[in-house]
């Protein structure tokens, strides 16, 4: 049975300050933990698992493995329905500088909902977006809810928290397209390579100061009567159109 100290230790990862101090976070479930064991085994620090899961082929002597008794996982899980395994994962070391001269980069202005952020990370992974730069008031990427929503994509997408205005100024040679209800139809736009796509806060949109720094405003054409789109849904649609635009460009040339 887990000790009170172990339970307290795991539960402390709900606090961002604790995650920052430990430089680690929690991942749960066979799929997510399994992918971390496959892609970043050295960053899997410890595993708390049901007896049948401790035979997973990805587990090595590098990980501290705690075999759980019935009811243990419910005591430490952050999920409504715990599933077989929980792991403590070391945060990745993110390079201070990254080559942004090819492909797309996402900029997130104060995305607050952990589920939205997690889905955006997962969507970025689908479209091959490697880098996401977040404002300092964007939700923490290592919040357990965010990690769960990414379905392990957080192991492949790099996130940094920066002053977005300064960041855009430092990369003035790269066009920045802002998602806006008053923008140009993205279907009519020819995306450049590289390109940055800026997504705004769920309720307020993009701040005025940042909007003024963008080179273009783009929108998704509305057919029905909905007032707006969920931030993560809009991100997926915009990235899809950007990918199609690049393909059309190469087909014409």
N, C-alpha and C positions, 0 to 999 in steps of 0.2 A: 504494500500500500504506500502511496505517496505520503511523504512527510508534510507537515504544515509549512515548513520552510520551502519545500519544492513548489507547493501550491502557490504560496505567496510570491515566489520568484516568477513563475509563469504569469500570474495575474498582473504583476507589475508592468508587463509589456503593454498594457492598455494605456500607459502614461508615456507620452512622447519624450519627456525628459529622461525617463528610464531607458527608453530605446536608444536615445542619443548617447547616454552614458555607457551603455553596454555595447553600443555600435552593432546592434542586432535587432531582429524582429521575429515574429511568429508566423509560421505557415502551417496550414492544416489540410488534412485529407490525402488519400493515396495518390491522386493525380499530381497535385502541386508538390508535395514532398518528394514524390518519385522523380519528377522532372528536375528538381533541385539536386537530387542525388546523382542524376545523369549529367547535368550540365555544369553544376558548381559544387561537386562533392566536398571540396576542401572548405566550403563556407557553411556546410551543415555541421553545426557544433554539437547538438544533442538531439536525441529522438525519444519521444514518449509514445509507445505504441502498444496495441493489443498483441498478445503472444503470437498470433498467426501472421502478423505483419513484420515481425522482427526477423523473419527469414528472407526479406526482400534482398535480391541479389546486389543492389546498389549499396547496401550498408557495409561498411568496412570498420576496421579497428580504429579509424580516425574519429568516428563518432561515439559519443557516450550514449549508450542505449539503455533506456529505462523501460522494463516490461511492466505494463499496466495490469492491474487487477480490475474486475468488473466494477464499474462506477467511477473509476479514477479519471477517465477522460472527461466525463461530465463535470468534474470538479475544476478542470483547468481549461477547458475549451472555450473559445470565444464564439462558437457557432451554436445555433438553436438545435441543430442535429449533428452532434460530433460524429466523426467518421474515422475510426481506426488509428489515426496517427496525428501527432503534433510535433513540430520540429522548431528548434531555435536556429535561425539562420543569420550568419554574419552579413552585415551590410556590405555592398560592393565598394571598392575604392574607385571613385569616379575621377578620371583625369581632369585636371584643371582646364586644360585646353583640348578641344576636339575639332577635327577637320569637318567644317560645315559647308565645304565648297561643292558637295554633290548631294543630290537628293533633297528630301523635305525635312524640315525641323518644325516641331510643334511648340508654340508658346501658349501658356495657360495663365490667364489673368484672373486670379482669385476664384478658381473652381473650389467650391466649398463641400459639396456632397461626396463622401468617400466612395459611394457606389459609382457616381459619375466619373471620378478620377480613375478608379480601377478599370472601368469599361473603356475609357479613353486610352489607357496604357495598353490594354488588350487589343484595341482597334489599331493603334499605332504599330504594334507588333505584326498584325495581319498585313498591313500595307508596307512593311519594311522600314518604318520610321524608327531610327535608332535613338534619336535624342529628343527629349522633352525638357524645356526650360520653363519653370514655374515661378510665378510671383511669390514673394515671401508669405503672403496670406492664403495661398492655395493649401488645401488639405495635405496632411503629411502622407507621403507615398507609402510609408511603412505602418500606417494604421492597419490593424488586423482586417478591418472591413475592406480597405483598399486592396491589400494583398490578396484576399480571397476573391475579389471581383476580377483581378487580373488573370486568374487561372494560370499562374506561373509566368505570364509574359513579363512580369517585373524582373525576371532573371535575365531578360534579353534587351530590355529598353533602359537606357540610362536617363535618370532624372536629376536635375540640378535646380536649386532654388536661388534665384538671382533678382537683382533690380532690373525689371524688364526694360525700362526706359534706357538705362545705361547699356544694357546688353544689345538692344537694337541699334543704339548709337555706335557701339563698338563694331558692329557688323553692318555698317551702312551700305556696303556694296551688295548686300543680299536683299532682294525684294521681300516685303512683308505684306501679306494679304490678310485683311481683317474680316472675320465673319460678321456680317451686319445685315439687318433686315432692310436697310436702305442701300445695299450694295448693288453692283452689277451682277447680272446672271452669270454664274460661274460656268455654265455650259458654253458661253460665248467667249470665255477667256482662254488664252493660250498660256499655260503655266511655264515658268522658266525653271531652269535647273542650275543652281540651287534655288530654294524658295522656303520662306518661313510662313506658317499659317498660325494666326493668332485667334484663340477662342476666348470669349469673355465669360464673366460671372453668370451663373444661372438666372439671376433675377435682374441685375443691373447692366449686363452686357460688358462691353469693353470700356474702360475708363476713358474720359475725354482726352487726357494727356497722351495716352498710348495710341488712341485712334489717330491723333494728329501726326504721329510718327510713321504711320503705315503708308505704303505706296499705292495700295488698292483696297477697295472695299468690295467684298463678294457676298452674294446671297444665293440661297437655294430657292428656285421659283416655287411659289405657293399655288396650289390648285384648289385646295379646300378652304376651310374657314378657321383652322387652328391659328391662334395668335403667334405661336412660336414653337420651336422644337427643343427637346431636351438637348443639353450641351453635348453629351456623348453621342447621341444619334446624329446631330448636326456634324460633328467631327467625322463620323464614319462616312456620311454622304459626301462631304466636301473632299475628303481624301480619295474617295472613289472617283469623283469627277476629275481631280487632279491627275490621278493615274491614267484615266481614259484620255485626258488632254495630251499627256506626254506620248501615249501610244498613237493618237491621231497625227501628232506632229511628225513622228518617225515614219508613219505610213505615207504621209504626203511627200516626204523627202527621201 
